[in-house]
Amino acid sequence: MVRFANRTEAAPVRDQSSGRARQEDIVRILAVISGDYGRRHVQKIRSHGPEDWEIAVWTAPKVLPPVIDYPEEHLPDALTQADLVLSFAESRGVAGLLPDIVKMTGARAVIAAVDNETWLPRGLANQLRDWLARDGVACVTPKPLCSLTESSYGMARGNIVSYDNPLIAEFARHFGQPKLEIAVDPGTRCITSVAVQRDAVCGCARFVAERLVGVSADDAEVKAGLLHHHYPCLASMGIDPDFGDTLMHVSGNLLRNGVAEQVKRHKRVQYITPGVRSDQQREDHG
């Protein structure tokens, strides 16, 4: 059985002035896209996100100069108002438009996905966060996108960055680093149910969860990795300089590690005694 997190429940967050819990609902989202990568993400968010999220889309020009001196030449006359901007652009030029997009929409937070180094290079990502911070707008640049959690995101191998913003955290409660809750039959040690607490924006976690039921705890980690490989992951297959690996592999490892943590207490422990045949070791240890 596969279960999915409630689509409508709002998460309580802490009111910084009073210390009391309050509700921070994302109501209006503007997704900035430029191709199929962004279109697929928007489709998944619309299909599986909270029903009260209002999602508008702006398609950026496919060709933009690397340095934009006059953003107004590349922007529409008006954009819909938004609380959160999601940048799924496949062009580095869009980063130069985001500060003006934020001003036009009144957005208070930005998530700029980095699933390909050429779309948002490290130095430009740093600049973008600085530009927006000057205007009091929170910005995260998760690399890969599925490293985003409610309090942190990845930027490079061993470099996890913390953040504190209720709008981004509310989005990350539903989409970001895959979070599964796996139940295992203690007798058969096979998976009986998987609850998707947080899906990847591309929908990969749902795909994997639906195919893990019935799999042995011993095989679940490897199976999850294979399923991720079979799913059309949207992260880059080129070697990323910050990880020394492809972002697709980094994404797959995040999912695999999450599954491994869930099933580890149910896995069979293999004891090895030098000089004793493997079949005899199994008899000795039951």
Residue frames relative to the residue before (quaternion, step in Angstrom):
aa qw qx qy qz dx dy dz
M 1.0000 0.0000 0.0000 0.0000 0.00 0.00 0.00
V 0.1566 -0.7734 0.6096 0.0757 3.55 -0.99 0.91
R 0.0803 -0.7956 0.6003 0.0155 3.55 -0.86 1.01
F 0.2287 -0.7778 0.5746 0.1124 3.55 -1.14 0.70
A 0.5993 -0.5887 0.4100 0.3553 3.55 -1.14 0.69
N 0.6216 -0.5548 0.4101 0.3710 3.54 -1.22 0.63
R 0.3867 -0.7630 0.4782 0.1990 3.57 -0.83 1.03
T 0.7698 0.4118 -0.2008 0.4445 3.58 1.07 -0.53
E 0.5568 0.6332 -0.3984 0.3610 3.61 1.14 -0.41
A 0.3015 -0.7572 0.5544 0.1687 3.59 -0.86 0.94
A 0.4208 -0.7203 0.4997 0.2333 3.54 -1.05 0.78
P 0.4014 -0.6971 0.5266 0.2749 3.61 -0.92 0.79
V 0.0596 -0.7736 0.6296 0.0397 3.58 -1.05 0.79
R 0.5711 -0.6377 0.4131 0.3106 3.55 -1.23 0.40
D 0.3559 -0.7041 0.5765 0.2125 3.55 -0.89 0.96
Q 0.3952 -0.7648 0.4561 0.2255 3.59 -0.46 1.22
S 0.6856 0.4960 -0.3033 0.4382 3.61 1.03 -0.63
S 0.8029 0.2899 -0.1415 0.5012 3.59 0.95 -0.86
G 0.4271 -0.7024 0.4682 0.3239 3.57 1.21 -0.46
R 0.5602 0.6014 -0.3943 0.4110 3.60 1.27 -0.04
A 0.5250 -0.6087 0.4834 0.3466 3.53 -1.19 0.55
R 0.0088 -0.7791 0.6268 0.0066 3.57 -1.07 0.75
Q 0.4911 -0.6427 0.4935 0.3197 3.56 -1.29 0.16
E 0.0791 -0.7716 0.6297 0.0433 3.59 -0.91 0.90
D 0.0392 -0.8272 0.5599 -0.0267 3.55 -0.16 1.30
I 0.3052 -0.6782 0.6298 0.2243 3.55 -1.02 0.81
V 0.0921 -0.8041 0.5859 0.0412 3.57 -0.63 1.07
R 0.8127 0.1765 -0.0567 0.5524 3.58 0.92 -0.94
I 0.0219 -0.7922 0.6081 -0.0455 3.54 -0.76 1.13
L 0.1257 -0.7452 0.6471 0.1008 3.56 -1.06 0.78
A 0.1554 -0.7736 0.6104 0.0694 3.58 -0.73 1.09
V 0.1883 -0.7647 0.6094 0.0919 3.56 -0.80 1.06
I 0.0303 0.8152 -0.5733 0.0763 3.57 -0.55 1.16
S 0.1360 -0.7884 0.5883 0.1176 3.56 -1.30 0.16
G 0.8175 0.0762 -0.0424 0.5692 3.59 1.26 0.04
D 0.8063 -0.3031 0.2109 0.4621 3.54 -1.32 -0.33
Y 0.5721 0.5978 -0.3790 0.4144 3.61 1.06 -0.70
G 0.7222 0.4299 -0.2459 0.4828 3.57 0.79 -0.99
R 0.6261 0.5480 -0.3443 0.4349 3.58 0.99 -0.79
R 0.6606 0.5019 -0.3151 0.4609 3.59 0.94 -0.82
H 0.6382 0.5212 -0.3313 0.4596 3.59 0.97 -0.77
V 0.6577 0.5087 -0.3135 0.4587 3.57 0.89 -0.91
Q 0.6370 0.5353 -0.3333 0.4434 3.59 0.95 -0.84
K 0.6709 0.4912 -0.3004 0.4673 3.60 0.95 -0.84
I 0.6494 0.5104 -0.3255 0.4602 3.58 0.95 -0.82
R 0.6643 0.4983 -0.3046 0.4666 3.57 0.94 -0.86
S 0.6866 0.4959 -0.2869 0.4476 3.58 1.00 -0.77
H 0.8388 0.2347 -0.0651 0.4869 3.57 0.91 -0.92
G 0.5458 0.6132 -0.4105 0.3968 3.60 1.22 -0.02
P 0.7195 -0.4152 0.3168 0.4579 3.60 -1.26 0.11
E 0.5522 -0.6647 0.4027 0.3018 3.54 -0.94 0.90
D 0.6942 0.4805 -0.2932 0.4487 3.61 1.12 -0.52
W 0.4717 0.6419 -0.4691 0.3814 3.61 1.20 0.14
E 0.2011 -0.7517 0.6180 0.1122 3.57 -0.93 0.94
I 0.0643 -0.8368 0.5432 -0.0250 3.58 -0.42 1.23
A 0.0693 -0.7718 0.6321 0.0048 3.54 -0.69 1.18
V 0.2316 -0.7758 0.5768 0.1085 3.56 -1.19 0.56
W 0.0462 -0.7502 0.6572 0.0551 3.52 -1.10 0.78
T 0.2520 -0.7667 0.5764 0.1278 3.55 -0.83 1.04
A 0.3187 -0.7686 0.5311 0.1600 3.53 -0.54 1.22
P 0.6273 -0.5167 0.4044 0.4195 3.60 -1.19 0.39
K 0.5095 -0.6683 0.4468 0.3068 3.58 -0.97 0.81
V 0.7673 0.2443 -0.1403 0.5761 3.59 1.11 -0.64
L 0.0730 0.7801 -0.6138 0.0970 3.54 -0.75 1.13
P 0.5155 -0.6216 0.4725 0.3529 3.61 -1.07 0.57
P 0.5967 -0.5898 0.3998 0.3691 3.61 -1.11 0.56
V 0.7555 0.1888 -0.1240 0.6149 3.57 1.18 -0.59
I 0.1582 -0.8078 0.5655 0.0510 3.56 -0.68 1.12
D 0.2115 -0.8031 0.5492 0.0931 3.58 -0.49 1.24
Y 0.7955 0.1725 -0.0685 0.5769 3.57 1.05 -0.75
P 0.2372 -0.8229 0.5001 0.1284 3.61 0.19 1.29
E 0.6140 0.5885 -0.3568 0.3864 3.59 1.01 -0.75
E 0.5941 0.5791 -0.3646 0.4228 3.58 1.18 -0.44
H 0.7533 0.3714 -0.1872 0.5095 3.58 1.23 -0.48
L 0.6567 0.4985 -0.2994 0.4801 3.58 1.31 -0.01
P 0.5398 -0.5975 0.4668 0.3656 3.60 -1.18 0.44
D 0.6686 -0.4990 0.3612 0.4165 3.56 -1.27 0.23
A 0.7990 0.0130 0.0203 0.6008 3.59 1.12 -0.68
L 0.1421 -0.7507 0.6377 0.0979 3.52 -1.30 0.51
T 0.5850 -0.5865 0.4228 0.3675 3.56 -1.14 0.59
Q 0.5420 -0.6130 0.4619 0.3422 3.59 -1.09 0.66
A 0.0112 -0.8091 0.5858 -0.0466 3.56 -1.03 0.81
D 0.4134 -0.6731 0.5543 0.2624 3.53 -1.30 0.47
L 0.7953 0.1273 -0.0132 0.5926 3.55 1.08 -0.87
V 0.1923 -0.7554 0.6162 0.1126 3.56 -1.03 0.87
L 0.1447 -0.7577 0.6325 0.0700 3.55 -0.96 0.96
S 0.1407 -0.7949 0.5856 0.0735 3.59 -0.64 1.07
F 0.0091 0.7862 -0.6145 0.0638 3.54 -0.54 1.27
A 0.2696 0.8109 -0.4815 0.1949 3.56 1.18 0.59
E 0.3059 -0.7473 0.5682 0.1587 3.53 -1.19 0.66
S 0.6550 0.4324 -0.3084 0.5374 3.53 1.17 0.70
R 0.4792 -0.6901 0.4627 0.2828 3.57 -0.84 0.97
G 0.5670 0.6269 -0.3776 0.3780 3.59 1.16 -0.50
V 0.5809 0.6042 -0.3789 0.3923 3.59 1.12 -0.57
A 0.5598 0.6087 -0.3958 0.3993 3.61 1.08 -0.59
G 0.6626 0.5146 -0.3020 0.4526 3.57 1.05 -0.73
L 0.6611 0.4930 -0.2992 0.4799 3.57 1.26 -0.31
L 0.5527 0.6790 -0.3815 0.2966 3.57 1.11 -0.63
P 0.6302 0.5171 -0.3754 0.4410 3.69 0.86 -0.66
D 0.6786 0.4666 -0.2967 0.4834 3.60 1.00 -0.76
I 0.5997 0.5457 -0.3553 0.4651 3.59 1.10 -0.65
V 0.6349 0.5293 -0.3204 0.4628 3.58 1.01 -0.83
K 0.6666 0.4940 -0.3056 0.4672 3.59 0.93 -0.87
M 0.6673 0.5131 -0.3006 0.4483 3.59 0.98 -0.85
T 0.7555 0.3976 -0.2005 0.4805 3.59 1.02 -0.78
G 0.3982 -0.7168 0.4786 0.3139 3.58 1.21 -0.46
A 0.3135 0.7812 -0.4891 0.2285 3.60 1.24 0.33
R 0.3122 -0.7651 0.5422 0.1524 3.53 -1.18 0.72
A 0.7915 0.1424 -0.0826 0.5886 3.58 1.26 -0.11
V 0.1524 -0.7810 0.6033 0.0539 3.55 -1.23 0.64
I 0.1005 -0.7289 0.6726 0.0792 3.52 -1.15 0.79
A 0.0490 -0.7957 0.6036 -0.0097 3.58 -0.58 1.17
A 0.3038 -0.7951 0.5009 0.1566 3.55 -0.30 1.28
V 0.1128 -0.7681 0.6266 0.0685 3.55 -1.13 0.74
D 0.1360 0.7944 -0.5741 0.1440 3.56 0.13 1.31
N 0.7481 0.1681 -0.1532 0.6234 3.53 1.35 0.17
E 0.4777 -0.7108 0.4414 0.2678 3.56 -0.64 1.15
T 0.6564 0.5261 -0.3300 0.4283 3.61 1.00 -0.70
W 0.6348 0.5403 -0.3349 0.4392 3.62 1.15 -0.50
L 0.7859 -0.0239 0.0273 0.6173 3.58 1.10 -0.66
P 0.1881 -0.8200 0.5325 0.0928 3.61 0.19 1.26
R 0.6994 -0.5123 0.3109 0.3896 3.54 -1.21 0.62
G 0.6848 0.4936 -0.2945 0.4481 3.59 0.83 -0.97
L 0.6651 0.4897 -0.2982 0.4785 3.57 1.00 -0.82
A 0.6071 0.5399 -0.3500 0.4663 3.60 1.07 -0.67
N 0.6405 0.5160 -0.3218 0.4691 3.59 1.00 -0.81
Q 0.6486 0.5156 -0.3111 0.4654 3.57 0.98 -0.87
L 0.6453 0.5384 -0.3236 0.4348 3.56 0.92 -0.91
R 0.6574 0.4984 -0.3162 0.4683 3.59 0.90 -0.88
D 0.6549 0.5083 -0.3119 0.4642 3.59 1.00 -0.80
W 0.6328 0.5383 -0.3371 0.4430 3.58 0.91 -0.90
L 0.7230 0.4469 -0.2513 0.4630 3.56 0.80 -1.01
A 0.6049 0.5645 -0.3575 0.4331 3.59 1.06 -0.69
R 0.6087 0.5652 -0.3509 0.4324 3.61 1.06 -0.70
D 0.7184 0.3975 -0.2305 0.5222 3.56 1.18 -0.60
G 0.5510 -0.6468 0.3778 0.3678 3.57 1.28 0.25
V 0.5228 0.6225 -0.4101 0.4134 3.58 1.21 0.50
A 0.3766 -0.7292 0.5273 0.2199 3.57 -0.78 1.03
C 0.0064 0.7946 -0.6063 0.0295 3.56 -1.04 0.79
V 0.0523 -0.7654 0.6406 0.0315 3.56 -0.99 0.89
T 0.1655 -0.7802 0.5991 0.0699 3.56 -1.15 0.72
P 0.0610 -0.8539 0.5162 0.0255 3.61 0.50 1.16
K 0.0351 -0.7891 0.6120 -0.0382 3.53 -0.94 1.05
P 0.4527 -0.3940 -0.7450 0.2911 1.55 -0.63 2.43
L 0.7319 -0.4262 0.2910 0.4450 3.56 -1.31 0.17
C 0.7022 0.4723 -0.2745 0.4565 3.58 1.02 -0.77
S 0.5041 0.5904 -0.4641 0.4266 3.60 1.16 0.59
L 0.5137 0.6760 -0.3998 0.3453 3.58 1.30 -0.17
T 0.0234 -0.7631 0.6458 0.0035 3.56 -0.97 0.97
E 0.7125 -0.4584 0.3137 0.4287 3.58 -1.26 -0.09
S 0.7983 0.2436 -0.1467 0.5310 3.60 1.22 -0.12
S 0.8078 0.1641 -0.0797 0.5605 3.62 1.20 -0.14
Y 0.0723 -0.7703 0.6287 0.0780 3.54 -1.38 0.11
G 0.5106 -0.6568 0.4690 0.2965 3.55 -1.23 0.46
M 0.1288 -0.7805 0.6051 0.0894 3.55 -1.22 0.60
A 0.7745 -0.0757 0.0816 0.6227 3.57 1.16 -0.65
R 0.6924 -0.4449 0.3354 0.4585 3.58 -1.25 0.16
G 0.8381 0.1133 -0.1226 0.5194 3.58 -0.70 1.11
N 0.6615 0.4768 -0.3086 0.4897 3.61 1.24 0.08
I 0.0439 0.7849 -0.6099 0.1004 3.55 -0.19 1.36
V 0.2011 -0.8062 0.5524 0.0673 3.55 -0.69 1.14
S 0.3083 -0.7462 0.5621 0.1792 3.57 -0.89 0.94
Y 0.0318 -0.7730 0.6326 0.0361 3.56 -1.22 0.52
D 0.1718 -0.7705 0.6041 0.1087 3.56 -1.28 0.30
N 0.3761 0.6896 -0.5370 0.3077 3.56 -0.07 1.30
P 0.4191 -0.7569 0.4394 0.2417 3.60 -0.55 1.10
L 0.6268 0.5369 -0.3531 0.4407 3.62 1.05 -0.63
I 0.6754 0.4695 -0.2910 0.4885 3.56 0.89 -0.92
A 0.6453 0.5310 -0.3189 0.4471 3.57 0.99 -0.84
E 0.6400 0.5222 -0.3297 0.4571 3.58 1.03 -0.74
F 0.6248 0.5041 -0.3371 0.4918 3.58 1.03 -0.73
A 0.6982 0.4869 -0.2637 0.4538 3.57 0.92 -0.98
R 0.5292 0.6022 -0.4229 0.4226 3.59 1.21 -0.19
H 0.7483 0.3748 -0.1927 0.5123 3.56 1.16 -0.62
F 0.8141 0.1159 -0.0095 0.5689 3.58 1.01 -0.86
G 0.4864 0.6324 -0.5018 0.3342 3.54 -1.01 0.87
Q 0.8177 -0.1146 0.1160 0.5521 3.56 -0.83 -0.99
P 0.4862 -0.6951 0.4343 0.3031 3.62 -0.60 1.08
K 0.0314 -0.7817 0.6224 -0.0245 3.54 -0.97 0.96
L 0.0193 -0.8177 0.5729 -0.0536 3.55 -0.43 1.26
E 0.1942 -0.7278 0.6415 0.1449 3.54 -1.22 0.58
I 0.0837 -0.8438 0.5294 -0.0267 3.55 -0.31 1.33
A 0.1796 -0.7626 0.6151 0.0889 3.56 -0.95 0.98
V 0.1137 -0.8005 0.5883 0.0136 3.56 -0.95 0.99
D 0.4391 -0.6671 0.5365 0.2725 3.57 -0.98 0.87
P 0.3947 -0.7530 0.4659 0.2453 3.63 -0.55 1.07
G 0.6418 0.5298 -0.3335 0.4429 3.59 1.15 -0.47
T 0.7779 0.3120 -0.1647 0.5200 3.57 0.77 -1.05
R 0.2697 -0.7787 0.5004 0.2653 3.56 1.30 -0.51
C 0.4829 0.6243 -0.4578 0.4092 3.56 1.09 0.78
I 0.5504 -0.6197 0.4529 0.3286 3.55 -1.14 0.66
T 0.2015 -0.8044 0.5528 0.0823 3.56 -0.81 1.06
S 0.8026 -0.0468 0.0259 0.5941 3.60 1.13 -0.51
V 0.1302 -0.7638 0.6279 0.0739 3.53 -1.26 0.55
A 0.1353 -0.7738 0.6154 0.0655 3.57 -0.79 1.04
V 0.2822 -0.7491 0.5780 0.1587 3.57 -0.83 1.02
Q 0.1838 -0.8042 0.5605 0.0733 3.55 -0.33 1.27
R 0.7760 -0.0294 0.0206 0.6297 3.57 1.14 -0.70
D 0.2577 -0.7760 0.5618 0.1254 3.55 -0.79 1.07
A 0.5103 -0.5485 0.5354 0.3900 3.54 -1.30 0.24
V 0.6078 -0.5720 0.3855 0.3934 3.58 -1.06 0.61
C 0.6760 0.5033 -0.2894 0.4539 3.58 1.06 -0.72
G 0.5430 -0.6497 0.3849 0.3671 3.62 1.25 -0.20
C 0.3845 0.7666 -0.4546 0.2404 3.58 1.26 0.05
A 0.6393 0.5495 -0.3437 0.4138 3.61 0.91 -0.85
R 0.6342 0.5170 -0.3291 0.4714 3.60 1.01 -0.74
F 0.6354 0.5399 -0.3183 0.4511 3.53 0.95 -0.90
V 0.6860 0.4751 -0.2783 0.4756 3.59 0.88 -0.95
A 0.6484 0.5464 -0.3213 0.4216 3.59 0.88 -0.96
E 0.6673 0.5218 -0.3028 0.4367 3.57 0.93 -0.89
R 0.7480 0.3961 -0.1985 0.4941 3.58 1.19 -0.50
L 0.5700 0.5973 -0.3862 0.4115 3.60 1.26 0.12
V 0.5342 0.6317 -0.4139 0.3798 3.59 1.17 -0.45
G 0.7778 0.2872 -0.2491 0.5005 3.56 -0.82 1.09
V 0.5752 0.5867 -0.3736 0.4305 3.58 1.28 -0.24
S 0.5217 -0.6358 0.4737 0.3150 3.58 -1.07 0.77
A 0.5781 -0.5829 0.4449 0.3579 3.55 -1.13 0.67
D 0.6095 0.5680 -0.3488 0.4292 3.58 1.12 -0.67
D 0.7679 0.3793 -0.1747 0.4858 3.57 1.06 -0.78
A 0.4657 0.7430 -0.4158 0.2411 3.59 1.24 -0.34
E 0.6581 0.5201 -0.3319 0.4316 3.60 0.88 -0.86
V 0.6828 0.4714 -0.2845 0.4802 3.57 0.86 -0.96
K 0.6363 0.5334 -0.3267 0.4515 3.57 0.98 -0.84
A 0.6409 0.5234 -0.3260 0.4572 3.58 0.96 -0.83
G 0.6493 0.5184 -0.3141 0.4594 3.57 1.00 -0.81
L 0.6561 0.5040 -0.3042 0.4722 3.57 1.00 -0.83
L 0.6520 0.5111 -0.3154 0.4628 3.56 0.97 -0.84
H 0.6183 0.5252 -0.3397 0.4758 3.58 1.02 -0.76
H 0.6514 0.5198 -0.3120 0.4563 3.57 0.97 -0.85
H 0.6833 0.4846 -0.2848 0.4661 3.58 1.03 -0.76
Y 0.6157 0.5282 -0.3485 0.4696 3.58 1.16 -0.55
P 0.4889 -0.6695 0.4584 0.3204 3.62 -0.99 0.67
C 0.1337 -0.8075 0.5736 0.0314 3.57 0.29 1.31
L 0.3572 -0.7760 0.4919 0.1680 3.56 -0.94 0.92
A 0.5069 0.6428 -0.4296 0.3811 3.60 1.26 0.02
S 0.6510 -0.5701 0.3591 0.3496 3.53 -1.21 0.65
M 0.3273 -0.7337 0.5648 0.1885 3.55 -1.17 0.69
G 0.5296 0.6018 -0.4233 0.4220 3.59 1.26 0.18
I 0.5786 -0.5842 0.4303 0.3725 3.58 -1.16 0.54
D 0.2631 -0.7752 0.5594 0.1303 3.55 -0.73 1.11
P 0.4802 -0.7097 0.4308 0.2831 3.63 -0.76 0.97
D 0.6644 0.5110 -0.3115 0.4476 3.61 1.12 -0.54
F 0.7617 0.3365 -0.1863 0.5214 3.59 1.20 -0.40
G 0.3191 -0.7462 0.5196 0.2671 3.59 1.14 -0.49
D 0.6892 0.3542 -0.2362 0.5863 3.55 1.24 0.53
T 0.5745 -0.5539 0.4402 0.4116 3.57 -1.23 0.11
L 0.5391 -0.6163 0.4582 0.3458 3.57 -1.10 0.63
M 0.5632 0.5749 -0.3921 0.4457 3.58 1.19 -0.43
H 0.6677 0.4768 -0.3014 0.4857 3.60 0.99 -0.80
V 0.6131 0.5370 -0.3487 0.4628 3.59 1.02 -0.76
S 0.6444 0.5215 -0.3055 0.4685 3.56 0.98 -0.89
G 0.6680 0.5070 -0.2961 0.4572 3.57 0.92 -0.92
N 0.6555 0.5145 -0.3143 0.4547 3.57 1.01 -0.78
L 0.5991 0.5515 -0.3641 0.4521 3.60 1.06 -0.63
L 0.6752 0.4811 -0.2859 0.4805 3.56 0.97 -0.87
R 0.6556 0.5204 -0.3074 0.4526 3.58 0.90 -0.93
N 0.6699 0.5060 -0.3068 0.4484 3.56 0.88 -0.93
G 0.6352 0.5306 -0.3287 0.4550 3.56 1.05 -0.73
V 0.6533 0.4936 -0.3040 0.4871 3.57 1.00 -0.82
A 0.6426 0.5374 -0.3245 0.4394 3.59 0.94 -0.90
E 0.6482 0.5204 -0.3167 0.4568 3.59 0.97 -0.81
Q 0.6662 0.5258 -0.2972 0.4375 3.57 1.01 -0.83
V 0.7919 0.3417 -0.1609 0.4798 3.61 0.95 -0.84
K 0.4233 0.7655 -0.4397 0.2035 3.59 1.21 -0.24
R 0.6815 0.4898 -0.3094 0.4470 3.62 0.96 -0.73
H 0.6765 0.4751 -0.2934 0.4803 3.59 1.26 -0.21
K 0.5348 0.6508 -0.4049 0.3558 3.61 1.22 -0.19
R 0.5182 -0.6272 0.4876 0.3167 3.54 -1.16 0.66
V 0.2961 -0.7480 0.5680 0.1741 3.58 -0.89 0.91
Q 0.2101 -0.7855 0.5747 0.0930 3.56 -0.73 1.10
Y 0.1781 -0.7843 0.5885 0.0829 3.58 -0.62 1.15
I 0.1461 -0.7860 0.5973 0.0636 3.55 -1.01 0.84
T 0.0488 -0.7832 0.6197 -0.0077 3.55 -0.75 1.12
P 0.4470 -0.7070 0.4705 0.2810 3.62 -0.57 1.07
G 0.8205 0.2576 -0.2027 0.4684 3.56 -1.02 0.87
V 0.6706 0.4461 -0.3004 0.5110 3.62 1.27 0.05
R 0.5079 -0.6611 0.4636 0.3001 3.56 -0.92 0.96
S 0.6002 -0.6002 0.3935 0.3531 3.58 -1.10 0.73
D 0.6546 0.5033 -0.3386 0.4513 3.62 0.96 -0.72
Q 0.6386 0.5106 -0.3309 0.4711 3.60 1.08 -0.65
Q 0.6164 0.5424 -0.3471 0.4531 3.59 1.07 -0.73
R 0.6428 0.5197 -0.3294 0.4563 3.58 0.99 -0.79
E 0.6456 0.5094 -0.3226 0.4687 3.60 1.02 -0.76
D 0.6692 0.5215 -0.3007 0.4356 3.56 0.93 -0.92
H 0.7760 0.3367 -0.1691 0.5058 3.58 1.03 -0.84
G 0.5774 -0.6299 0.3655 0.3690 3.57 1.24 0.38
